[in-house]
Structures are given as C-alpha cells and as structure tokens.
Amino acid sequence: MRFSEYMNEWLYGEDGYYATYKNIGKEGDFYTAVSTSKFFGGTIAKHIISLVDEGFLDKNGVVCEIGAHHGYFLADVCEFIYTLRPELLQTLNFVIIERFDDLQKHQREYFAESFGDVVQLTHYKSLSELTCKSAFFIANEIFDAFSCELYYKGKIARVQNHQVEFDIEDDWVDQKAKKYHKDRGEIAVGYEAFAKEMASTCKRFEFMSFDYGEMQARPDFSLRVYTKHKVLPFFLEESDEDYIPRETLFKKSDITYDVTFAHVKDAFEEAGVDFVEFKAQMVALVDMGLLELLEMLQKNADEKIYKQELEKAKILILPNFLGERFKMIRFRKDS
C-alpha cells in the first residue's frame, strides 16, 4: 500500500491511534498547549468576542472546533466566554467535528460534568454536515494529522510488512514536491479537499489553526513517532539505541510530521478563502490578549492561583519545548 494509506490505517483505521480516547499524563498522550493552560482557550475566547464586536461573527453564529479529542479546549473557550461576556454563552452555537463515536461520548460527558445543561454541544462527523451563516473555526495540530506521501527523488513510498520502499511514481505528488522545492520529505494529502469543504460550509467564517512547521518546506524527512513521551524518528535503524519495531508502534502511538504551511495557504486560497496571517504561537496569543487576561486574573484571584496559572501560561509564550516552530495560521472568507 502507499504510505498515505498506511498512515491513515495507523491513525484512523479500526483501533487506530485516534479512533479511541487517550488519557493525558505520565502514561498517556503528550501534553500540548491546549492541555497545559486554560489561558490558551481563554485567549481564543477573547478573540471570538472581538469578532462579535466587530460584526464579523453573528451573536448566534457557530464556534466550531475540528478534532477536539478530549474536549478540553472548547470547554475552556466556553468558560472564558462566560467570564468575559456571559450572554454570548446563551446565543452562540458550540460545535465539535469528530468522526469517532467513542470520542464524541467522552466530549459530551466532559461538557456535562463541566456545564450541566448550560452549554449545548452539537456534534458532526464531518464539516459537510454543517451549514451556517457565520462561524469561527479552530483546530489545534490538525494539519500534521493528515495522511502524507513520503517522497524521495521522484518516487513515493510503498509499505509492505511495515517496510518502506520508494518505487511508485505519482504526477500529483511530484508536482507538489517541485512546487515546494523538495527532493525528499512529506507531501500532505487532503488539504485541498478540506479547504473546499470548509469553504462550502459557511458564507462567512474565520479559521485559525496551530501546528508545528514553517511556511517553507523542510529539505528532509520530519516524520516521527510519539510513544511513552519519547520522540522517535520514523527512519531509525535496528542498530540505533531507541529503535522500536514499527509493527510494535503501529496504531499504538502517534505519528506526525512538520507542516508545510505554504501548502495549507495555497489550498485555502485555491478554495476562495483569504489568507490573513501566519506567526509564531506565542506572538499570536500575545496579540490576541493573553497578557490582558493574566492581568485580570492577578487583580481578581488569590496570589497562589495567579502564580500557578502564570507558570502554566509561560509555556504558551516562552520559546521552550513548544518553541518557535509552533505556528498559527489564520484565514477568512466573507461572501
């Protein structure tokens, strides 16, 4: 099978890594910005309110997270909307796009525990099921979860018994590789269809996404596996110290790669959506009001609580393990 089919089976097939709920913690998933600090969601909530005040997002518009997994992020957004502009909690429509029933179940349970019946959460399995007038779409680490083809000097990868051979020709992949000046690396599959689907869903929307990567393509392979809080390059040799057989990792660990944001940008522009900006996560969150939220907390909360939240928030704005490679890209459609 092609590598894209192999990766899709790894992540989304029966018992695939994303098909079932994963805990966060010592034995679970990696911590991300979403799971580390509520102020990630709080800053997005502040931005959503600014879109309403601007008149871009209707008061009864849709706030939609794509690929929410645990549901923590959208719940944090709701919590801060309640704090900053409580009346919007009653008028905005909160939606999660999630294909897997098991994850939908956990998300509903988390929202019920957090808000009771105050927040009404709607699920759709795909964007194609959603039709609305105005919306704000948000996704965290979604583009590196699209299947990709592995490309090497004019050939793409085929996988048999978890072993990779570069022996397939594909004109579309070859054209993308040349466009982004790659002679090796990952070429994502599905960005174009995703952008078209979102563009057809809603007349007016803003879409914001956070992910690892750069605007220009990397000149090498970035494909990697996350397992037990370790990062393993996909192409480890048996002689390498951290080597684990792929058949052992298959479906039991996360597999990802760095995003080429130029490819994302092109896909959305081809779908008739305007590119707005691209910047480091820490810059984006500061620009959207993270520091103002922290000042509000300092004035209204116990000093111990403030210091605890400040330490968590530093992860969002300092170049640490997330680093400057964690980027935000934003798009708008208004027609």
C-alpha positions in Angstrom: 0.0 0.0 0.0 1.0 3.6 -0.4 2.4 5.3 2.7 -0.7 7.6 2.9 -2.9 4.5 3.2 -0.6 3.0 5.8 -0.6 6.2 7.8 -4.4 6.5 7.5 -4.8 3.0 8.8 -2.3 3.7 11.6 -4.2 6.8 12.9 -7.8 6.3 11.8 -8.3 2.6 11.0 -10.1 0.1 13.2 -8.4 0.5 16.6 -6.3 3.3 15.1 -4.4 5.7 17.4 -7.0 8.5 17.0 -10.0 6.2 17.0 -10.2 5.8 20.7 -9.9 8.2 23.7 -6.4 8.7 25.1 -5.6 9.9 28.6 -3.1 12.8 29.1 -0.4 12.2 31.6 2.6 10.1 32.5 1.3 7.1 30.7 -0.9 8.9 28.1 -0.6 11.4 25.4 1.9 14.2 25.1 0.9 17.5 26.8 0.1 20.2 24.3 -0.6 23.9 24.8 -4.3 23.1 24.9 -4.0 20.7 27.8 -1.4 22.7 29.7 -3.1 26.1 30.3 -6.7 27.2 30.2 -5.4 30.6 29.0 -5.0 29.1 25.5 -8.7 28.7 25.3 -9.2 31.9 27.2 -7.3 33.9 24.7 -9.3 32.4 21.8 -12.5 33.2 23.7 -11.3 36.9 23.9 -10.7 36.8 20.1 -14.1 35.3 19.4 -15.7 38.2 21.4 -13.8 40.7 19.4 -15.2 39.1 16.2 -18.7 39.5 17.6 -18.0 43.1 18.5 -16.5 43.7 15.0 -19.7 42.4 13.5 -17.9 39.6 11.6 -19.3 36.8 13.8 -23.1 36.8 14.5 -24.2 36.6 18.1 -25.9 33.4 17.1 -23.0 32.2 15.0 -21.1 28.9 15.3 -18.0 28.3 17.3 -16.6 25.1 16.0 -13.5 23.0 17.0 -12.3 20.5 14.5 -10.7 17.4 16.0 -11.3 18.2 19.7 -10.2 14.8 21.1 -10.7 15.4 24.8 -12.9 18.5 24.5 -10.8 20.5 27.0 -10.0 23.3 24.6 -13.6 24.2 23.6 -14.7 23.9 27.2 -12.0 26.4 28.2 -13.3 28.7 25.5 -16.8 28.4 26.9 -15.6 29.0 30.4 -13.9 32.3 29.5 -16.8 33.5 27.3 -19.0 33.0 30.4 -16.4 35.1 32.4 -15.9 37.8 29.8 -19.3 38.1 28.0 -21.8 35.6 29.7 -24.7 36.5 27.5 -22.9 35.0 24.4 -22.9 31.6 26.1 -26.6 31.5 25.5 -26.6 32.7 21.9 -23.5 31.2 20.3 -23.7 27.6 18.9 -20.9 25.3 20.0 -19.9 22.5 17.7 -17.3 19.8 17.5 -16.4 18.0 14.3 -15.5 14.5 15.4 -15.8 11.3 13.3 -15.4 8.8 16.1 -18.3 7.9 18.4 -16.1 7.0 21.3 -14.5 10.4 21.3 -17.9 12.1 20.9 -19.1 10.3 24.0 -16.2 11.4 26.1 -16.6 15.0 24.9 -20.3 15.0 25.8 -19.5 13.6 29.2 -16.8 16.2 29.9 -19.2 19.1 28.8 -21.9 17.7 31.0 -19.6 17.5 34.0 -18.3 21.0 33.3 -21.5 22.9 32.5 -24.5 20.7 33.1 -27.2 21.7 30.6 -26.0 25.4 30.4 -23.9 24.8 27.2 -25.5 22.9 24.4 -22.8 20.9 22.4 -23.6 19.7 18.9 -21.5 17.0 17.1 -21.0 16.4 13.4 -18.9 13.7 11.9 -17.7 16.0 9.1 -17.7 19.6 8.0 -20.0 18.7 5.2 -22.9 18.1 7.7 -22.6 21.7 8.9 -24.4 24.6 7.2 -24.3 28.1 8.8 -24.2 31.8 8.0 -21.2 32.8 10.1 -18.7 30.8 12.1 -15.3 30.7 13.8 -13.4 27.5 13.2 -10.5 26.5 15.4 -8.1 23.5 15.1 -5.1 22.5 17.1 -2.5 20.3 15.5 -4.8 19.1 12.7 -2.7 19.6 9.6 0.1 17.2 10.8 -2.6 14.6 11.3 -3.4 14.4 7.6 -2.0 11.4 5.9 1.0 12.1 3.7 3.0 10.6 1.0 6.7 10.1 1.5 8.7 11.4 -1.4 12.3 10.7 -2.4 13.9 11.9 -5.6 10.9 11.4 -7.9 9.4 8.3 -6.2 6.9 7.9 -3.4 6.9 5.2 -0.7 5.1 1.9 -0.7 4.8 0.0 2.6 4.8 -3.8 2.9 5.1 -5.6 6.2 6.0 -2.2 7.8 9.0 -1.8 5.5 9.3 1.2 3.2 10.3 1.1 -0.5 10.4 4.2 -2.8 9.2 2.7 -6.1 5.9 4.4 -7.0 5.5 7.3 -9.5 2.8 9.9 -8.9 2.5 13.0 -11.0 0.4 15.0 -8.5 2.9 14.3 -5.7 5.8 15.1 -8.0 4.3 18.4 -8.9 3.8 19.3 -5.3 7.3 18.4 -4.4 8.7 20.6 -7.2 6.4 23.5 -6.2 7.7 23.4 -2.7 11.3 22.7 -3.7 11.5 19.3 -2.1 13.5 16.3 -3.3 12.6 14.4 -0.2 10.1 14.6 2.7 6.4 14.5 3.3 3.7 15.7 0.9 0.4 16.0 2.7 -2.7 14.5 1.1 -6.1 16.1 1.7 -5.5 19.8 2.3 -7.3 20.8 -0.9 -10.4 18.8 -0.2 -10.5 20.0 3.5 -10.3 23.7 2.4 -13.0 23.3 -0.2 -15.3 21.5 2.3 -14.9 24.3 4.8 -15.4 27.0 2.1 -18.7 25.4 1.1 -19.9 25.1 4.7 -20.3 28.7 5.7 -20.8 32.0 3.9 -18.7 34.0 6.4 -16.0 32.5 8.6 -12.6 32.8 10.2 -10.4 29.8 10.6 -7.5 29.6 12.9 -5.1 26.7 13.3 -2.0 26.0 15.4 0.6 23.4 14.3 4.3 22.6 14.2 6.1 23.7 11.0 7.2 26.5 8.8 5.9 28.4 5.8 8.5 26.9 3.6 9.0 23.1 3.3 11.8 21.3 5.2 14.5 19.9 3.0 14.4 16.5 4.7 12.1 14.0 6.4 10.5 15.1 9.6 8.2 12.1 10.1 8.3 10.9 13.7 6.5 8.7 16.2 5.5 9.7 19.8 5.4 6.9 22.3 5.6 6.9 26.0 6.7 10.6 26.0 9.6 9.9 23.6 10.1 11.2 20.1 11.4 8.6 17.6 12.4 9.4 14.1 10.5 7.2 11.7 13.6 6.0 9.9 15.5 4.6 12.8 17.8 1.7 12.1 17.8 -1.5 14.1 21.2 -0.6 15.4 20.0 2.7 16.9 19.7 2.8 20.6 16.0 3.9 20.6 14.9 1.6 17.8 11.4 0.0 18.3 10.0 -2.2 15.5 7.2 -0.4 13.5 4.8 -3.2 14.0 5.0 -2.6 17.7 4.3 1.1 17.3 1.6 0.7 14.7 -1.8 2.1 15.9 -0.4 2.3 19.5 1.4 5.6 19.1 1.1 8.9 17.4 2.8 9.5 14.0 3.2 13.0 12.7 5.4 15.4 10.6 6.2 19.1 10.2 3.6 21.1 8.3 4.5 23.0 5.2 2.2 26.0 5.7 2.7 27.2 2.1 0.8 24.1 1.1 -2.0 24.9 3.6 -2.1 28.5 2.4 -2.3 27.5 -1.3 -5.1 25.0 -0.6 -7.3 27.6 1.1 -6.6 30.3 -1.4 -7.5 27.9 -4.2 -10.8 27.3 -2.4 -11.5 31.1 -2.4 -10.6 31.8 1.2 -8.4 34.7 2.1 -5.1 34.2 3.9 -4.8 36.7 6.9 -1.6 36.0 8.8 1.0 33.5 9.8 3.0 33.9 13.0 4.5 32.1 16.0 2.0 30.9 18.5 3.5 33.0 21.3 3.2 36.2 19.2 -0.3 35.3 18.1 -1.6 34.7 21.7 0.0 37.9 23.0 -1.5 39.9 20.1 -5.0 38.4 20.9 -4.8 39.5 24.5 -3.2 36.7 26.6 -1.3 39.2 28.8 -4.5 41.3 29.4 -6.3 38.1 30.7 -3.4 37.4 33.1 -3.7 40.9 34.4 -7.4 40.4 35.0 -6.5 37.2 36.9 -3.9 39.0 39.0 -6.5 41.6 40.1 -9.3 39.2 40.8 -7.7 35.9 42.1 -5.7 34.7 45.0 -2.0 35.2 44.5 -1.3 31.5 44.8 -3.7 30.7 42.0 -2.4 33.6 39.9 1.2 32.3 40.2 0.2 28.7 39.3 -1.7 29.9 36.2 1.2 32.3 35.3 3.6 29.4 35.3 1.4 27.4 33.0 0.8 30.3 30.7 4.5 30.8 30.3 4.6 27.6 28.3 2.4 29.3 25.7 4.5 32.4 25.3 8.1 31.4 26.0 10.3 29.6 23.4 10.5 26.3 25.4 9.5 22.8 24.4 6.9 24.2 22.0 9.5 26.5 20.6 9.0 29.0 17.9 8.2 26.2 15.4 4.6 26.1 16.8 2.8 28.5 14.5 -0.6 30.0 14.0 -2.2 30.4 10.5 -5.4 32.3 10.0 -7.9 32.6 7.1 -11.1 34.5 6.4 -14.0 34.1 4.0 -16.6 36.8 3.7 -19.0 36.3 0.8 
